């Protein structure tokens, strides 16, 4: 019995279809002419091509177009987690 939906079948699929399913529910937008303030831990200025982990916040809600929008990016500490942390170290 063949699956009715392509995402559950084992047949080869186009990469564009797979990526489209992965990004489903994500909204894309481009904000033009904004001021971005950065608060970084690792660098004094953002470097081109480098990824930063952090929080991007819109400072003002722009309902009318009488002023420029302001955003603040705050870099957070990277997440480090051990794969197999020891809960108990000692002798029984």
PAKE-495669 format. One record per residue: residue in three letters; x, y, z of N, C-alpha, C in turn. Coordinates in steps of 0.02 Angstrom, whole numbers, plus 50000, padded with zeros to 5 digits. Example, Ala and Ser with C-alpha at 12.3 -4.5 7.8 and 13.67 -1.06 7.14 Angstrom:
BEGIN
ALA506604971650390506154977550390506604983550390;SER506424988850354506844994750357506455000250394;
***
This chain:
BEGIN
UNK500424994150000500005000050000500455006250000;UNK500365010549951500785016549945500515022149988;UNK500965026250013500755031950053500435037150008;UNK499915040450033499565045449993499965051949990;UNK500325053550042500695059750047501435058550034;UNK501755062849994502455061949976502925062150036;UNK502765066150088503245066950142503305060650185;UNK502835055950178502875049650215503115043850173;UNK503215044950108503445039450066504205039050067;UNK504475033550045505195032450046505505033849978;UNK505125036549931505375038049864505785044449865;UNK506275045149818506665051349815506225057349801;UNK506405063049832506025069149822506495074849804;UNK506215080249778506615086149762506805089749826;UNK507415092549827507665095949886507235102049902;UNK507005105649852506595111549864505955109949902;UNK505665104149888505055102049924505205100549997;UNK505775097350010505965095750079506095102150119;UNK506475106850089506625113150123505995117150135;UNK505535117050086504905120550094504505117850153;UNK504515111250163504165108350220504505110250286;UNK505165110650286505535112350347505395119650367;UNK505315124050318505225131150333504485133050338;UNK504045128250334503335129650338503165132650406;UNK502805137950406502625141350468503095147050486;UNK503645147850450504105153450461503885159250419;UNK503915165150446503735171250409504365174950391;UNK504395177150329504985180950306504785188250296;UNK505235192650315505115199750302505785203350299;UNK505785209050266506385213150261506225219950288;UNK506595222150338506505228750368506995233450334;UNK506745238650304507165243450269507295249650312;UNK507875252450305508065258750338507945258550413;UNK508295254150447508235253650520508905255350552;UNK508875257550614509475258550654509555252350698;UNK510155249350696510285243450735510845244750785;UNK510695244150849511195244950901511405237950922;UNK512065236750927512305230050946512655230351013;UNK512535225251054512875224351117513205217451113;UNK513865217351102514215211151088514685209351146;UNK514775202751156515245200251206515915198651175;UNK515905195851114516515193151085516915198151043;UNK516585202851009516925207650966516685214650982;UNK517105219650963516885226550973516405228650918;UNK516495226150857516035227250801515875220650769;UNK515275220050740515085213850706515545212850645;UNK515745206650635516165204850578515725201850524;UNK515875203550462515485201050405515575193550399;UNK515025190050390515045182850381515065178750445;UNK515135181950502515155178350565514455177950595;UNK514265172150621513615171250653513665172950727;UNK513155176350752513125178150822512475175250851;UNK512525172750912511935170150947511695175550994;UNK511055177150991510805182451035510075183851025;UNK509875189651048509175191751047509125198251007;UNK508665198350959508525204450920507855207150943;UNK507855213450964507245216450992507075222850954;UNK506435223750938506195229950909506055234750966;UNK506385240550966506325245251021505685249351018;UNK505455251050958504865255250952504385252050903;UNK503745252750917503235250250870503075255950822;UNK503155254550758503055259550707502375258650675;UNK501875262450698501215262050668501145267150611;UNK501475272650617501495277650564502215278550544;UNK502345280850484503025281250459503325288250469;UNK503265290750531503535297350546504235297150577;UNK504495291250590505145290750621505475284250600;UNK506125283850610506495277750593506385272450647;UNK506395266150626506325260750674507005259250706;UNK506995257150768507615255550804507585248250828;UNK508135244750818508205237850841508825237350884;UNK508825232750932509405231450974509555223950971;UNK510195222250955510415215350957510875214451016;UNK510725209751060511135208251118511405201151111;UNK512065200551109512375193951103512335190451170;UNK512145184151169512105180151229512685175251232;UNK512805172551291513345167651299513155161351262;UNK513645158051230513485151851194513255146351241;UNK512835142051216512575136351255513075130651251;UNK513325128551307513755122651310513425117551355;UNK513375111551330513095106251371513515099951362;UNK513615096451416513985090151412513515084751388;UNK513805080051350513385074651324513195069751379;UNK513675067951421513545063051474513815065851541;UNK513465070551571513715073351634513655068351691;UNK514145068551735514125064151794513695067351847;UNK513225063551872512795065951925513115064751993;UNK513455059052000513765057252063514485055252052;UNK514945058352087515645056352084515855054552155;UNK516025048352166516215046252232516245038752238;UNK516285036352299516325029152311515715026952350;UNK515495020952336514935018152372515165013552427;
***
